[in-house]
Each structure stands twice: as structure tokens, then as C-alpha cells.
Amino acid sequence: MVAGARPIQLASPLAPPSRAPWLGEGWLAMASGLLVTLPVFLQAPWVRLAPFSALLFTVPLLAIGLGLGHHSDQRLRHAGSLLVGFCGSWLGGCLFWGWFRLHPIWHLPLEACALPLALTGLQGRWRLACGFYLGSLLGTAATDGAMALSGVMQLWPEVLSATPEAAPQLLQAAARQVLEPPSLLLVSGCALVLVQLCRWLWQQGEVGRITSSALATTLAVDGLFLMAALAAPRLSGLI
């Protein structure tokens, strides 16, 4: 060996493999987006059939989240924190859709049941939970605001209290109202503002990326819901 030369180090076959791409920083954002879609497929039909059991399901969800939040593995701690934040959204959704679904004025207040905790916890160990919950709540507030300003909100009780035969036509008519030029301009303007907000939040660090992902996924779900209400209202999940 030449004097002064560095020995060549061979990779040990027992060395741990490099971290998979999905375990990088992006996996938190993906998990956040997936959790936003879960109520659409699981909570909505469950609350309709058995609201009290869906509400009680918040307890084991919270217990699992708190347990994972104290795990020694950082990825599991982050997963637990996201689950704790999701519990706030799940609880608010169960309260509203289980007992107040015909009263849209209560939608946002009930969804915001954990807002004080989320605001005070942004600088603490559960900041990821707070970021997820706030992103979901902001998306809900934007949706309700756009519905109220476009005049669709007043049709909400009528659609939900209609017979199974009449509800699809009413929901489809409400969706068509969103596509009228004034309403469409309003909704498009709100969407553009929120997209820019998502881009800004994404640049604000780990919590900001989770908040951005939750908000962006909420907007995407709203878009899919609108398309379903137009094309196949019986499959929209609302009726």
C-alpha cells in the first residue's frame, strides 16, 4: 500500500440498508393526506348507521396515538402525533354528522371542538397533531364559507332530509348551482388563494408541510365530491 493512501472501505453485508424513500420527510405529508380521506370512506357510512359507536371509537384511536407518541422510534412518534390530530377531526365529524347533520350552522363550531388545544399546542411536543388538525379545520372552514357565499348552504337541510328517491336530484341541482358563473368564479378564486396558502405552508418546515397536505387533500376531496354530485349523486357519500 502506498504510504499516506487511505484504505478502501468495503460496505459490510450486515450494514443497515439505506432508508427507503417513503420513510423520508415526505411520508408524513402522504400520511396526512390519507388520514383526511379516511372519514369519506369509513366515518360517513359508520356515523349514519351507528353514530354512538363511531363516537366511542375516538377513545381507542386516541389511546393508540398517545401510545405511539411516546415510542422510542421517531417515525412511530410522528405517526402517533398525526393520529392524535386526526382524533380531533374524527370527534368533531361524529358529533355533527351523528346528531346535527340537518343544521349546517353547527358544522364548523363542532368541527372546531379541539381548536383551543391545537392553538396552544403548536409549540409543544404534539405540534404535528396540531398542524394536521388545523389544516383539516381550515379546509372545512373554506368549504363551508364557499358554500354559504354561493348560496348552496341553504339547500343542505333539504338534501339531507329528502327521501332516497328525491335526494340525488336535489344534490345534483345544488352541484349545478356551484357551476353557475358567479358561484364558479367565487369558488375558483377561493381555491386559488388556498393553493397559494398551501405552497407557502409547505415551505414553513415539518409542521407546515403536514398542515399544507391536510388542507390540499381537503380541497381535492371537495373537488371529487362536486364531480360525484354531478355525475353520480348516489355515490357522493352525503346521501
N, C-alpha and C positions, 0 to 999 in steps of 0.2 A: 504493500500500500504506500502511495506517495505521501511523504511527510506533510502534515498540515491538511491533507484532504479529509473531508467529512465522510464517515461511513454511511453507506446506503442503508436506509431503514426499510425493511420489507414489512408490508401490512400483515399483522398477525391474523390467522384464520379465526382466532377467538375474539378479535376486536368487535365491538358492537357496531352494527350497520348504521349507516348514516340515517338521520331522521327522515321519515317519509314526507313527501311534500304536503300531504294533507294534515300533518302534525305541526306544520309551521304556524305562523301568526294567522294565516287565512282561515284555518279551520274554525276558529271562534266565530268569525263572521258567517261562515256557512252554517254552523250550528245555530246561530242566532236566527238566520233566515228560516231554517227548518222548523224551529220552535214556533215561529209566527204562523206558519201554515198549519200546524197541528190542530188548533181549535176548529179550523174549517172542516177537517175530515173526522175528527174524534169528538170534540166538545159539542158542536152544534147538534148532531143527532142524539148524543147522550143526554144533554140537558133537556131536549124536547121530550124524551121518553121518561127520564128519571132524574129530575133536577137536584133532588136532595143528595142522592148518591154521588152525582158529579161534583157537587159542592164539597162533600166529605173527602173526595179524592184529593183535595188540596192538601190534606194533612199528611198522607204518605209521601206525596210529591215534595212537600216542604222538608219532611224528615230526611228523605234521600238527599235533597240538595244541601241541607245543613251538614249532613254526614260527609258527603263528598267535599264540601267546602273546607273541611279540616284534614283532608287527606295529605299525606306527605308528597304525593306526586302533583306537580304543578298543573299538569293538564287536567287531572281529575278535580283539583280545586277549582279551576276555571269552569269546568263543566258543572260542578255543583253550584257555583255562583250564578251561572246562567239559569239553572233550574230554579233557584230561589227567585230570581227576577220573573221567570215565567209563571211562578205561582201567583204573583200579584195580578198578572193579566188573566190567569185562569179563574181566580176567585171573583174578580170583577165581572168577567163574562158569565160565570154561573149565576151570580146574583141577578144580573139584568135579564138574561135570556130565560132564566128559570121562573122569575116572578114579576118582572116589569117590562116584558118584551113589547107590550102594547102601548108603552109610554116612553117614546123616544127622548123626551126631555130628561129622563133619568139615566140615559145611556152613558154619557160622558162622566157624570158625577160618580156613578157606581164603578165604572172602569178606573176612575182615579182614586179608588179607595186606599191605595198604598202610596199615593203621591207624597205625603209628608215624609214617610220613611225613605223614599227614593231620593228626595232632595237633600235630606240630611246625611245620607249615606254615600254620597258621591265621592267623598274624600277618604272613605274608610276601606276596610278590607272587602266589603261587599259592593264595591264600586261597579264591578262588571254587571252584577244583578241590577243595580240602579240604572246603569246605562241601557240595558236591554229593556227594562220596564218603561223607561222614559221614551225610548224610541217607539215602542209599540203604542204607548199612550198618545204620543204626538201624531202618529199616523191615524189613530182613531179620531182624534180631535179634528184633524184636517178633513177626514172623510165626512164627519158629522157637519162640519162647517160648510163644506161644499154642497152637501145635500140640503141644508137649510137655505142657503143662498139661491140655489137653483129651484127651490120650491118642491123638491121631491120628498122632503122630510114629512110633510103633511099627509102624504099618501101611505106612510109607513104603517100606522094602525089599521088602515083599511085593507092593505095587502095581507097582513098577518092574521087578521080576524075573518078573512073571506073564506068561503067554502073551498075545498080542494079543487073543485071544478073552475071556480072563478079566479082563484089566486094567481095562476100562471098568466092569465090575460092582464090582470091588474099590474103585476110585476113587470111584464113586458112593456106595458104602456108607460110605467114610471121610468124604465130604462130609455125608452124613446124620447121622453121629455129631456133627459140629460143630453141627448144629441141635437136638440134644437139650438140654433146658432148662439143665442145669449148664454144659455147654460153651458154649451160646449166651450165657448170662449172663456167663461169663468173657470170651469174645471181644468182646462188646458193651462190657463195662467197659474192656477194653484199648483198643478203638477210640475210646471217648470221651476217655480220657486222652491218646491220641496226637493226637486232633483239637485238644484244648486246647493241647498242646505245639506243634502246627503254627501255631496262632493266635499263640502267644507268640513263636515264632521269626520269624514274618512281620514282627513289629514291631521286630526287632533289627538292621535295616539290610540292606544288599545281600546279604551272605553268609547272613544268617538267612533271607531270602526264598528263596534258592536251596535251602538245607537244608530249609526247610518244604515247598517244591514237590516236591522229590525224595521226602521222606517221605510226603506226602499222596498222590502218584501211586502209590507202592508200596502203600499201603493200598487205593487204588482198584483197582489191578491184582489184589490179593488177593481183593477182593470179586467182581470179574469171573471170576476163576479158580474161586472157590467156586460161582458160578452155572453156569459151564460144566461143572464136575464133576457138578453135579446134573442139568442138562438135557441136556448133550451131552458126556459124558466123553471121547469120542474126539477132540473138538476142543479139549480143555483145554490141549494143548501139553506135558503131562507124560508122556504115553504115546505 
